[in-house]
Amino acid sequence: MDLLDILLQTGFWVAAFRIATPLVFGTLGELLCERAGVLNLGIEGIMTAGAMTGWLAVHMGADLWTGVALAAFTGLLLGSLHGVLTIPLGLSQHVAGIGITLLATSTTYFAYRVILPDATSPPRIAPFPPVDWPWLKAVPGIGPVLAGQTALTFLAFALVPVLVWLLYRTPLGLAVRTVGENPIAAEAQGLHVHALRMGAVLAGSALMGVGGAFLTLSAFNAFFFEMVNGRGWICIALVVFGGWNPAKALLGALLFGAFDAFQVRLQQAVGGAIPYQVFLMLPYLLSIVALVLVSRRASYPQALMRPFIRGRR
């Protein structure tokens, strides 16, 4: 099987879109936080907590969309803690974010062991099925790829133009971008900097929680330890790769998804001739190279990671 054969397979692109979906949720959430001037390094823990909360809710009898809503609420709660620490209190965004990740991850694993002490393997649930739209399969090219996706993938991709419109076509989006660029000027215009930043962190963290829930409610049908597996950190890199623009960040997520799907098929094609760890690191290595090439021209929000205290100049 050569490179062209892999790239022309429908299954390859179905996998690429599926792998990209949690990254899209997480990247949009992180981008929204950073546009308002707050770096949220708690994303890895928030995605982990969202994954477990959504799965546990469904396992205990809730429907799938209720699981998604509870995952978003979990992200919102953790985001509120991060927001309180970094916005009104002005603590280090790096330290607070890492603390949120450690707290959320450890609490999630502890809760799993307490709730399911006798489970030798994660209980299974019925995840979101692929959409069943006959007309979609008939669309040439992209139709069979999209027909293999679940509702959450369509939601993730639909959120991209919504966020573009919100940030660049509405007064609210202008206000959010202003507090991320020049909070002093925003305050002079009568905007409440802390409220806008807190709102962006809450909404962004909720999206991160949904990104985690995708892993347990759509991609898989159970919760596993370490299942987020660094996706939160990849989302932070994708924000930089996309230049803090939702549309470009979407392309970055798809690119990473394609890299990851490609390495799996490349392993199968090569067999055991090359250690599998080489293939596992390929998506991350290519992402680092792409990030280095693009980030040199990236224009980041000027007030990113800078706390704002009212009345101080």
Order of alpha helices (4+ residues) and beta strands (2+ residues): alpha-alpha-alpha-alpha-alpha-alpha-alpha-alpha-alpha-alpha-alpha-alpha-alpha-alpha
